[in-house]
Amino acid sequence: MNPDVRPRLRQIELFAGLTDDQLDWLASVTEERHLGDGEVLFQDGDPARHFHVLLDGELVVTKVVDGREELLTRHTTRPRPGDGHEGKPPAAHRFTGELPMLTGGDYVATAVAVGPTTVLSCSKQAFFDILARCPSVAAVLLPVLAWRITSSEVQARNRATVTALGTFAAGLAHELNNPAAAVARAAEDLGPVIDALADTAEKWGHRADDRERSVLRQTLDEIVRTPSPADTDPFALADLEEELDDWARERGAQRPTALASALAERGLDRPWLETRVTGIRQQVFPVALDQLSALLEARGLTTQLRTAGPRISALVAATRDYTNLDRAPRQEFWVPAGLDATLTMLRPKLTKVRIVRQYAPDIPPITGYPTEINQVWTNLIDNAVDAMDGEGVLTLRTCLQGNCVTVEIGDTGCGIPAGSLSRIFEPFYTTKDVGKGTGLGLHLSYRIVTQRHGGAMSACSAPGDTWMTVRLPVNGTHTKGDC
């Protein structure tokens, strides 16, 4: 071997404990590679075929997540204060690629050289031979591996939190927009309507007799009590509304639009109205129609306000249930409420998804961390919608089995390949395209369910029929066989 290589290798903590014979053997199973500035060492999603040790220079490791490139770490032979190496094991910035070697997966990020860079590369078989023949290498590598997995999980959890907050904010803004806009429109329109109502009421009060006022009240009550038809042809509705509007204007009404809309929406036509207002004198007939129209318009606006207020309150309640604001982190909570709150937050993604709820009535509250469990539901439902390309049937089932609440989330998507099903809870493993996922979402969900709540999580899948099953002990603890 090159006599200059041995001293260089001894300066690397990974190889500091090797004997001269081991260093000589190491040189025979590795290859020195020289990279230019910007040259790619390995690409995210490529089969992992080599383990790399940085001899000189710098590597930047990045990953594309949801279309954005994120910096994961820097490997450099010249670490500087403030460049992200604080708290990192000293050996961690000198080697990369060990995780996919050990898991048999693909590279989970992209490594690019910054300036002239030299690495020592070895094949997968040589990597395992090194671990077997050189125990001191394993003693340095394994703690770094554990630190990297933990660090990646923390990053993924933080990323998942940010993503969940973004989804939550988008969903809340979308859902609040309709009732808030209804309140704003109603408030803006109510002033002129009240003015018109006061004007028509004054004229109607002066000109109508008691019998005519009674006829108008009865007509108004009957219109209000009449429900709208379940299925209405929009073209027929528009034609009916136009006919009623023209008829009222021909009889001298000044503001017949609200009257025509209210009658058409309920399927009430011109003959119906003519029958009801028979007996009102011709000279007060225009004022009667305007009074009826103003009353219906005012009632319609107040109904909008009455409906929008509870809708906003319901969204605030769903937000509270989803985030569990102002509550102790460990508490009793009801699983179906968390599922429903999650569906509310994800509603913008569910516009073309048919949701089937099958909640057993005897589900008791469970003890645990509801915010974390809601993150599990977000992850599972989001994955299901992605698998269906945003269109299909999403089924949520709950039942009580022994001491555990069981939740099943099913979708009609493409399914999980049989060869991948046993690995979906492994860290960094993903069946999504490169850049579409971190490979940690299901792993973090699995840990929340199994380690934080003592539950169990499993999956079964076929094309068009995938089910994720979560079992959570009711009291937050379980004994063998409960879940």
Secondary structure, DSSP 8 states (H G I E B T S, - for coil): --TTHHHHHHTSGGGTT--HHHHHHHHHHEEEEEE-TT-EEE-TTSB--EEEEEEESEEEEEEEETTEEEEEEEEESS--TTSS-TTS-GGGGGEE-HHHHHHT-B--SEEEE-SSEEEEEEEHHHHHHHHHH-HHHHHHHHHHHHHHHHHHHHHHHHHHHHHHHHHHHHHHHHHHHHHHHHHHHHHHHHHHHHHHHHHHHHHHHHH--HHHHHHHHHHHHHHHHS---SS--HHHHHHHHHHHHHHHHHTT-S--HHHHHHHHHTT--HHHHHHHTTTS-GGGHHHHHHHHHHHHHHHHHHHHHHHHHHHHHHHHHHHHHHH-TTS-SSEEE-HHHHHHHHHHHTGGGGTTEEEEEEE-TT---EEE-HHHHHHHHHHHHHHHHHHTTT-EEEEEEEEEETTEEEEEEEE-SS---HHHHTTTTSTT---S-TTS--S-HHHHHHHIIIIITS-EEEEEEETTEEEEEEEEETTS---TT--
